[in-house]
Amino acid sequence: MSQTPIPAAPRRLVRERAGARCEHCILAEDDAYFPHEPDPVIRGKHAGPTRAPNLAIAGSAPNRRTACG
């Protein structure tokens, strides 16, 4: 399964918009073991764009499909 890379500018914008907190559980990135990652709200396989309005910052737990916190 291939993933479309997310360009640096939308990554920065989404991280700033979220205040470097997971947008699922609000865990601060500084308190997380792994850095938060931009995660598409609507996946690419469903024609979701890799632009900032369709991205959310997610900690490693939500991004790996497990419970937050």
Secondary structure, 3 states (H helix, E strand, C coil): CCCCCCCHHHHHHHHHHHCCECCCCCCEHHHCCCCCEEEECCCHHHCCCCCHHHEEEECHHHHCCCCCC
